[in-house]
Amino acid sequence: MKHFISFLLFISSFLFSSSYATGEERFTVNLDTFEHGSYWIWSYSEKTKDSDLFQQPYLYEKYEVVKVQGDKITIEMSSSSDLVFDEPAHHKFRADLSKCLELGESSSDRSMRSWKIAFYTKSLGPDWSLVSKSFKSLAFTEKFNCFSSLKTNTSIPFSNGDEYFTAYQTPQKNIKTWFAKHESKIAGVGVLRLPKSFKMELIQAN
């Protein structure tokens, strides 16, 4: 069943009202997040040159779980300019979720950057080729949260049908990324990322 997610983003200062994430609250993903066949689609859009408004998305990216073996998760990545994913996946990665969650207990962005994943590509032909067994983990961490508690008080209310949840920002200093709380079906999944002049936004999950 597909869940379409519409976001209510507040431009006024109310967006940055105090809403604290305490050590008792959990915002991390877990193994239940990564069932075989689960997928998520994010849109990417850029700001116009003369304003802070975002243009129509120029790219859609899909992550799909193709294998779960213990704590190790394999996700294939595919892209589209029109939400029609006819082409096969172009990259995939294998991540050890238990290691990510272990590092997330420290709430240290530096510790998380030390975590690596195995990364593969099809750019050299029809078969998967290993790029590196120790690849930067950004492909995972920008989309899924392993931090056990979030140290920011910046939150965004958003809606999924008639249900309302709150997304919280991670401890990363330079890039604003919001992840859903555990009351939602997309707990720990990145719903909004704002690095400088472009926006990554979750638009579909299954």
N, C-alpha and C positions, 0 to 999 in steps of 0.2 A: 504494500500500500504506500502510495507516495504522499508525503507530507509537504505541502507548499507553505513556505514561510514568508510572511510579509513583515517587514520591519518598520516600527514607528520610531524614527530618529528625531530627536528634539534639537533644534538649532539654537534655541534660547539658552540662557544660563542654567535653566532647570536641568539640562542634560548633565551638568556637573554638580548636582546637589549631593549632599553627603549621604552615602549608603554604604556602610562599612562591611567588609568581608573579614570575619573573625576566624580564629584558628579552628573553630568548631564547624565551620562550613566547608563543604567539599565541592570542588569545581572540576575535578579531574575526570578523564576518561577511564574506562576499565575494560576488561575483556568482553563484557556484554555489549559494549559500544561497537565492537568489531566482529559482528556475526558474518559468516560467509555470505556474500551477496549484498551486504550493506553498501550503500554508496551515498556520496554527497556531491553537490554541484555548487561551485562558487562563481560569481561574476567578477570581472575586472573592468574598472572604468577609470578614466583620467579626468582631471579638472580642465575646464576651458582656460584659455590663456588670459582672458580679461576678467575672470571672476573666480569665486570659490565653488561654483556649481560644477557637479560632475556630469559628464557626457553619458550617452548611452554606452552600455558595455561593449568593449571591443573584443573580449575573449571570455569563454566559459571553460572552466576546468572541472573535470570529474575524477573523483577518487572512488575506486571500487575494491572491496576486500575480496581477494581471490583465494586466500589460503590462511588458515589459522592452525598453528601447530604449537600447542602449549602456550607460552607467552609470546611466541614469535608470530608476527602478523605480516602478511604480504599484501601490498596494495598496488594496483595498477593505476596509472595516470593517463588520461586522455584529454584532448582539447578540441574546442569547436568555436566557430565564430557566430553560430546561429542556434545553439542548443540541440543540434542534431549530431549525435556522436556516431557517425557512420564509419569513421576510420578506427583501426585497432589502436590499442594503447601504445604510446611511444616510450614511456618509461615505467619502471616499477621499482619498489624498494621493499626491503625486509627489515622490520624494526623489532627490537626486544622491548616489549612494553614494560616488563618488570624492572628493567634497568632505568628506563625513563622515569617511572614512578618513584624509584629509589632516589634518583638525583633530585626529583621534584620536592622531596621532603625538605631539602635545604633552602628552598625558595631563592636560590641563587641563579641568576641568569648566566653567570660565568660557568658554574658547574654544569648547567644544561648544555651549554655550547660545546662542552667536552664530549658529549654523548654522540656516537656515530651510528650510521645505518649502512646496510649493504644496498648499493644502487646499481640498477641495470638500465640498458638502453637497447632500442632496436634501430638506431641510426645507421648501423653498419650492415643491416640486412634483415631478413624476416625473423631471425632467431634472436633471443635475448643474449646480450653481451654484458659481462660484468664490467662496470666502470670502476668500482672500488668497493672493498669490503669495509672500508672505514671512511664513509662519505659524510659530509656535513649533514646534520639532522634537521635542517630548516624545513625540508619538504614535509616533515612530520610535525615539528613543533609549532609552525605557523598556523597549522590547522587544528591541532589537538593539544589540550592542556594536560601537563603532568604535575604542575605545581600544586601541592596539597593545600596551600592557603595563599590568597592573593592579598598583597599589601597596599592596594590602592583603594580609594574611596570613590572612584569614578565608576558610575554604572549607567547602563542604557536599558530602559524598559523596551520590550518588543513583544509582539503578539504572534501566536501560532494558532490560527483559528480563533476560538473564543477564550483561549487560555493565555494568561500573561506571565512572563518570566522576567528575570533580570540577568543581564550579562555583565561580567566583571572583567576589568583589565588586568593583564599579567604584570609581573615586576619589571618587564623590559623597559629600559629607560627611553629609547629613541623612537620606538614604534608602538603606536597604540593598537592593541589587539584585545577584543572582547570575546569571552567564552561564556557559554550558557551555564546557569546553575543546575544543580542536580534534581530540581523539581521537574525539569523538562525532559522530553524524549531525546534531545540532542545535548545532554549534559556533557560539558567538557569540550564540545566542538566549537571551533571558532566561527562566530557569526558576523564579525566585522573587524577589518584590519585597515588601518590608515597610515601607511608609510609615505610621508611627504605628500606628493601630488596625485597619488592614485588610491583607489579604494578596492578592497576585496570583500565581497559580501556573500554570505550563504543564502542561496535561493531555493534549494531543494534538497531533501534528505529522504532516504528510504531505509 
